[in-house]
Amino acid sequence: MNKNLFLIILFPLLTYTISADDLADLLQDLAVQTACLGSYSIVQANKNKYVTTRYNDPPDYYEPYMLADRFAAMSGDMTRTITFYGVCFDYAQFAWDDIKKYQKMYNNAGMKDQQWYIASTQPNEPYNIILYDPVTKDKATVISNGVYLRENSRHKIYAHEGAEGHAWIWVQHKNGTWYWIDPTWTDNTGYVWWGIVQNGMEVKYYPDPDLCVASNYPKPRVASDNYRPSTANSGTQNSNPTYTEKPKPTPSNNNSGYNNYNIYLLGYNYIPEMPLGFKIGFLGLYASMNFAIFTDDPYIRDNPDVDLGIEILGGYSFNLIKNRLYLLVGAGVNSTEYSYGTDEWEHKIALEIGLQPVIFNHFYLSATYRLIDFSKSGFSLGVGIVY
């Protein structure tokens, strides 16, 4: 049977026969519907200073006529179908709008409340996925392709195929699973790009063969693998996206912040000679401060002339195992004040290196080796939260 004719017959049936909690199938279908409505515009990409292209105009495998019956039913009394000629943000926005329009259907299929967003990455940042909601101008924190958006959250998740400067959709299931679909790459390759967020990355799943129009879609080795991650094809399908889009600059009054784990860090930092301490961190950078006010009892004090001690360090946590184990490297100043008449301060260089494992996603432990003035060894211990 002709593939295009098959799609025309199949898709209208899928629209009205979605079974409960079958969100994955519904989202794959949405990716194809959006691909049918859109055509990627190399003209708009070239004229938009925030968009650069790597190749010539990519193909559009899905066309409006493939869903003619469905679009006729959806348009009601209208005799026209609204299509668009744009870039990846337009694909994502049209998919977002469809979920908003038919939210009850998506909720019945398993979507959690109003948990669907436009997802995007900035150029050279495939590990930082930002989720947005289209909003009115007064609530917006950023403008993308002329559309007002409010940033909802940022996630330290590796985007599918390392996508940079790109836009697609995230949807959360009632069971907590996050699904992602990419309508633009669906249109450009002829098969559905979709999967789930798992283990710090967007995992690509095999597409439903009935929704593919290209013959080279990723195929499982056995039929039972239909909905398992497409690891056999990871890194080989569309490893070089056909475009890179740069979002508009965020306005200076953007106070939305970062609100996912391993972005912020706050905890207690202990060193034996200065047990009062704390540690803070942001996007891998961290700073710690420890201090001690010594007692006047000469039998307790190591040095009866010392009144006050303070140590301030700053450093960076290198991600050894994604979101699970970090290498800490820091440097700072260790200072003590003497009270034998001159209130003199003595300053020494303080260095540290150590490990920081993260447990249960939101708690960390840390241990470092410390070197003071390149002569005195020590250690630090820490505990706290990351989010």
C-alpha positions as CSV (number, residue, x, y, z in Angstrom):
1,M,0.0,0.0,0.0
2,N,1.2,3.5,-0.8
3,K,2.8,4.9,2.4
4,N,1.1,8.3,2.0
5,L,-2.3,6.8,1.5
6,F,-1.8,4.6,4.5
7,L,-1.1,7.7,6.7
8,I,-4.2,9.4,5.4
9,I,-6.3,6.4,6.5
10,L,-4.5,5.7,9.8
11,F,-4.1,9.2,11.4
12,P,-7.8,10.2,11.6
13,L,-8.4,6.9,13.5
14,L,-5.6,7.6,15.9
15,T,-7.1,11.0,16.8
16,Y,-10.2,9.5,18.3
17,T,-9.2,6.1,19.5
18,I,-6.4,7.0,22.0
19,S,-6.7,4.6,25.0
20,A,-6.2,5.8,28.6
21,D,-2.6,6.3,29.7
22,D,-1.3,5.9,26.2
23,L,0.6,9.1,26.2
24,A,3.6,7.9,24.3
25,D,1.5,7.0,21.3
26,L,-0.4,10.2,21.4
27,L,2.9,12.3,21.5
28,Q,4.4,10.4,18.6
29,D,1.2,11.1,16.7
30,L,1.5,14.8,17.7
31,A,5.1,15.0,16.4
32,V,3.9,13.7,13.0
33,Q,0.8,16.0,12.9
34,T,3.0,19.0,13.6
35,A,5.5,17.9,11.0
36,C,2.7,17.7,8.4
37,L,1.7,21.3,9.2
38,G,5.2,22.8,9.0
39,S,7.9,23.4,6.4
40,Y,11.4,24.4,7.5
41,S,12.3,27.9,6.2
42,I,15.8,28.4,5.1
43,V,14.9,31.9,4.1
44,Q,13.8,32.9,7.6
45,A,16.8,31.1,9.1
46,N,19.2,33.2,6.9
47,K,17.4,36.5,7.6
48,N,17.2,36.0,11.4
49,K,20.5,37.1,13.0
50,Y,19.8,34.6,15.9
51,V,19.8,31.7,13.5
52,T,22.7,30.1,11.6
53,T,22.5,27.1,9.2
54,R,24.9,24.3,8.6
55,Y,23.3,22.8,5.4
56,N,21.0,23.7,2.6
57,D,17.2,23.7,3.2
58,P,16.5,20.3,4.8
59,P,13.7,18.0,3.3
60,D,10.2,18.1,4.6
61,Y,9.0,14.5,4.6
62,Y,5.5,15.1,6.0
63,E,3.0,17.2,4.0
64,P,-0.5,18.5,4.9
65,Y,-2.2,16.2,2.5
66,M,-1.1,13.2,4.5
67,L,-3.5,14.3,7.2
68,A,-6.2,15.8,5.0
69,D,-9.1,13.9,6.7
70,R,-8.0,14.7,10.2
71,F,-7.5,18.4,9.4
72,A,-10.9,18.6,7.8
73,A,-12.5,17.2,10.9
74,M,-10.5,19.5,13.2
75,S,-11.2,22.6,11.2
76,G,-15.0,22.2,11.6
77,D,-16.8,24.8,9.5
78,M,-13.5,26.2,8.3
79,T,-12.4,25.3,4.8
80,R,-8.7,25.9,5.4
81,T,-5.9,24.3,7.3
82,I,-3.4,26.6,9.0
83,T,0.1,25.6,8.2
84,F,3.4,27.4,8.9
85,Y,6.7,28.1,7.2
86,G,9.3,28.6,9.9
87,V,12.1,27.3,12.1
88,C,12.2,24.8,14.9
89,F,10.7,27.1,17.5
90,D,7.6,27.3,15.3
91,Y,7.3,23.5,15.2
92,A,7.6,23.4,19.0
93,Q,5.0,26.2,19.5
94,F,2.5,24.6,17.2
95,A,2.8,21.3,19.2
96,W,2.5,23.2,22.5
97,D,-0.6,24.9,21.2
98,D,-2.2,21.6,20.2
99,I,-1.7,20.2,23.7
100,K,-3.2,23.4,25.2
101,K,-6.2,23.1,22.8
102,Y,-6.8,19.5,23.5
103,Q,-5.5,19.3,27.0
104,K,-8.3,17.1,28.3
105,M,-7.5,14.5,25.7
106,Y,-3.8,14.5,26.7
107,N,-4.7,14.4,30.4
108,N,-6.9,11.4,29.7
109,A,-4.0,9.7,27.9
110,G,-1.8,10.1,31.0
111,M,-0.4,13.7,31.0
112,K,0.1,15.2,34.4
113,D,-1.9,18.3,35.1
114,Q,-0.5,21.2,32.9
115,Q,3.0,19.7,32.7
116,W,4.0,20.4,29.1
117,Y,6.6,22.9,27.9
118,I,8.6,24.2,25.0
119,A,12.1,22.9,25.6
120,S,15.2,24.5,24.2
121,T,19.0,24.7,24.3
122,Q,21.3,27.6,23.6
123,P,24.2,27.4,21.2
124,N,27.1,25.3,22.7
125,E,25.0,24.3,25.7
126,P,23.6,20.8,25.0
127,Y,23.7,20.0,28.7
128,N,21.4,22.8,29.8
129,I,17.7,22.3,28.7
130,I,15.4,25.3,29.5
131,L,11.6,24.8,29.7
132,Y,9.3,27.7,28.7
133,D,5.6,28.6,28.7
134,P,4.2,31.0,26.1
135,V,2.8,34.0,28.1
136,T,1.6,37.5,27.8
137,K,4.1,40.3,27.4
138,D,3.9,41.5,31.0
139,K,4.8,38.0,32.3
140,A,7.5,37.2,29.8
141,T,11.2,36.7,30.7
142,V,12.4,36.2,27.1
143,I,11.3,36.7,23.5
144,S,11.8,33.9,20.9
145,N,10.9,34.4,17.3
146,G,8.6,37.2,18.3
147,V,6.8,35.1,20.9
148,Y,6.7,36.0,24.6
149,L,7.9,33.2,26.9
150,R,8.4,32.7,30.6
151,E,11.2,30.5,31.8
152,N,9.9,27.7,34.0
153,S,13.0,25.8,34.9
154,R,16.5,24.7,33.8
155,H,17.6,21.1,33.7
156,K,21.2,19.7,33.6
157,I,20.1,17.1,31.0
158,Y,22.0,16.2,27.9
159,A,19.8,17.0,24.9
160,H,19.1,14.3,22.3
161,E,22.0,13.9,19.9
162,G,23.6,16.9,21.6
163,A,21.1,19.3,20.1
164,E,22.2,23.0,20.4
165,G,20.2,26.1,19.7
166,H,17.2,24.0,19.1
167,A,13.5,23.8,20.3
168,W,11.2,20.9,20.9
169,I,8.6,19.7,23.5
170,W,8.7,18.1,27.0
171,V,5.6,16.5,28.5
172,Q,5.3,14.8,31.9
173,H,3.3,11.6,32.5
174,K,1.3,11.1,35.7
175,N,3.8,8.5,36.8
176,G,6.5,11.2,36.8
177,T,8.2,10.2,33.5
178,W,9.2,13.1,31.2
179,Y,8.6,12.4,27.5
180,W,10.3,14.5,24.8
181,I,9.3,14.8,21.1
182,D,11.0,16.7,18.3
183,P,8.6,17.7,15.5
184,T,11.2,19.5,13.5
185,W,13.6,16.5,13.2
186,T,10.6,14.3,12.6
187,D,9.8,16.4,9.5
188,N,13.4,16.5,8.4
189,T,14.1,12.8,8.7
190,G,10.8,11.1,7.9
191,Y,10.4,9.3,11.3
192,V,9.4,10.3,14.8
193,W,12.1,11.6,17.2
194,W,10.9,10.9,20.7
195,G,11.9,9.3,24.0
196,I,12.1,9.8,27.7
197,V,14.4,11.7,30.1
198,Q,16.5,9.2,32.0
199,N,19.9,9.1,33.8
200,G,20.7,12.7,33.0
201,M,20.0,12.6,29.3
202,E,17.2,12.5,26.7
203,V,17.1,8.8,25.7
204,K,15.9,8.2,22.1
205,Y,13.3,5.5,21.6
206,Y,12.4,3.6,18.5
207,P,9.6,5.2,16.4
208,D,6.3,3.6,15.6
209,P,6.9,2.1,12.2
210,D,3.3,3.0,11.1
211,L,4.2,6.7,11.6
212,C,7.4,6.6,9.5
213,V,7.4,7.7,5.9
214,A,11.2,7.2,5.4
215,S,12.6,3.7,4.9
216,N,15.7,4.3,6.9
217,Y,14.1,4.8,10.3
218,P,15.8,3.2,13.4
219,K,14.6,-0.4,13.7
220,P,14.9,-2.8,16.7
221,R,16.6,-6.1,16.3
222,V,13.5,-8.0,17.6
223,A,9.9,-7.0,17.7
224,S,9.8,-7.0,21.5
225,D,12.2,-4.1,21.5
226,N,9.8,-1.7,19.9
227,Y,9.7,0.7,22.8
228,R,13.1,0.2,24.3
229,P,15.8,2.9,23.9
230,S,17.4,3.0,20.5
231,T,20.9,2.5,21.8
232,A,22.0,0.6,18.6
233,N,21.4,3.8,16.6
234,S,22.5,6.4,19.1
235,G,24.9,8.8,17.7
236,T,24.4,7.7,14.1
237,Q,21.0,9.2,13.2
238,N,21.1,12.9,12.3
239,S,24.2,13.4,14.4
240,N,24.7,16.8,12.6
241,P,21.5,18.8,13.0
242,T,20.6,20.9,9.9
243,Y,20.3,24.2,11.7
244,T,21.4,26.1,14.9
245,E,19.1,28.7,16.3
246,K,20.2,31.3,18.8
247,P,17.4,32.5,21.2
248,K,16.8,36.2,21.9
249,P,18.7,37.7,24.8
250,T,16.9,37.4,28.2
251,P,15.7,40.8,29.5
252,S,17.6,42.2,32.4
253,N,14.6,41.8,34.8
254,N,14.6,38.0,34.4
255,N,14.5,36.7,38.0
256,S,13.3,33.2,37.2
257,G,16.6,31.7,38.3
258,Y,17.8,28.1,38.1
259,N,15.7,25.6,40.1
260,N,16.9,22.1,39.4
261,Y,19.2,19.9,41.4
262,N,23.0,20.3,41.1
263,I,22.5,23.9,40.1
264,Y,22.6,25.3,43.7
265,L,24.5,23.8,46.6
266,L,24.3,24.6,50.3
267,G,25.9,22.8,53.2
268,Y,28.1,22.5,56.3
269,N,31.9,22.5,55.9
270,Y,34.1,21.1,58.7
271,I,37.9,21.5,59.3
272,P,39.4,20.5,62.7
273,E,41.0,23.8,63.6
274,M,38.0,25.8,62.5
275,P,34.9,23.7,63.0
276,L,32.4,26.5,62.3
277,G,31.8,26.6,58.5
278,F,29.5,26.5,55.5
279,K,29.7,26.0,51.8
280,I,27.7,27.4,48.9
281,G,27.7,26.6,45.2
282,F,26.3,27.6,41.9
283,L,26.6,25.9,38.5
284,G,29.8,24.0,39.5
285,L,31.5,27.0,41.3
286,Y,31.7,26.8,45.1
287,A,32.9,28.8,48.0
288,S,33.5,27.8,51.6
289,M,34.2,29.7,54.8
290,N,35.3,28.4,58.2
291,F,36.2,30.3,61.3
292,A,36.9,29.8,65.0
293,I,37.0,32.1,68.0
294,F,39.5,30.6,70.4
295,T,39.0,30.3,74.1
296,D,41.0,32.2,76.7
297,D,41.9,28.9,78.5
298,P,45.6,28.3,77.8
299,Y,45.1,24.6,78.6
300,I,42.7,24.2,75.7
301,R,44.2,26.5,73.1
302,D,47.0,25.2,70.9
303,N,48.4,28.8,70.7
304,P,47.5,31.1,73.6
305,D,48.4,34.1,71.4
306,V,45.8,33.4,68.7
307,D,42.3,35.0,69.1
308,L,40.6,34.5,65.7
309,G,41.0,32.2,62.7
310,I,39.2,32.3,59.4
311,E,39.6,30.5,56.1
312,I,38.0,31.3,52.8
313,L,38.3,29.0,49.7
314,G,36.8,29.1,46.2
315,G,36.9,26.4,43.6
316,Y,35.2,24.3,40.9
317,S,33.5,20.9,41.0
318,F,34.4,18.9,37.9
319,N,31.7,16.3,37.0
320,L,33.4,12.9,37.0
321,I,30.2,10.9,36.9
322,K,27.2,12.9,35.6
323,N,25.3,14.3,38.6
324,R,26.7,11.6,40.8
325,L,30.4,12.3,41.6
326,Y,32.4,15.5,41.4
327,L,36.1,16.3,41.8
328,L,36.7,19.4,44.0
329,V,39.6,21.7,43.3
330,G,39.9,24.9,45.3
331,A,42.3,27.5,46.6
332,G,42.0,30.4,49.1
333,V,43.5,32.1,52.2
334,N,43.9,30.9,55.8
335,S,44.2,33.7,58.2
336,T,44.8,33.9,62.0
337,E,44.9,37.0,64.3
338,Y,47.4,37.3,67.0
339,S,46.8,39.3,70.2
340,Y,50.2,39.8,71.7
341,G,50.0,43.6,71.4
342,T,49.8,44.3,67.7
343,D,46.6,42.4,66.6
344,E,48.7,41.1,63.7
345,W,47.1,38.9,61.1
346,E,49.1,36.1,59.5
347,H,47.9,35.0,56.0
348,K,48.7,31.6,54.4
349,I,47.8,30.0,51.1
350,A,45.2,27.2,51.4
351,L,44.7,24.5,48.8
352,E,42.3,21.6,48.6
353,I,41.4,18.7,46.4
354,G,38.8,16.0,47.0
355,L,35.6,14.2,46.0
356,Q,31.9,15.0,46.4
357,P,29.5,12.2,45.8
358,V,25.8,13.0,45.4
359,I,23.3,10.5,46.9
360,F,19.5,10.3,46.5
361,N,19.8,13.1,43.9
362,H,19.6,16.0,46.4
363,F,22.2,15.3,49.1
364,Y,26.0,15.4,49.0
365,L,29.0,14.3,51.1
366,S,32.5,15.7,50.6
367,A,36.0,15.0,51.7
368,T,39.1,16.9,50.7
369,Y,42.8,16.9,51.4
370,R,44.0,20.4,52.4
371,L,47.5,21.9,52.2
372,I,48.3,25.1,54.2
373,D,51.2,27.2,53.0
374,F,52.6,24.2,51.2
375,S,53.8,22.7,54.5
376,K,50.9,21.7,56.8
377,S,48.4,19.0,55.8
378,G,44.8,18.7,56.8
379,F,41.4,17.7,55.7
380,S,37.8,18.8,55.4
381,L,34.5,17.1,55.6
382,G,31.1,18.3,54.3
383,V,27.5,17.5,54.0
384,G,24.6,19.3,52.5
385,I,21.9,19.5,49.7
386,V,22.0,20.1,46.0
387,Y,19.1,21.2,43.9
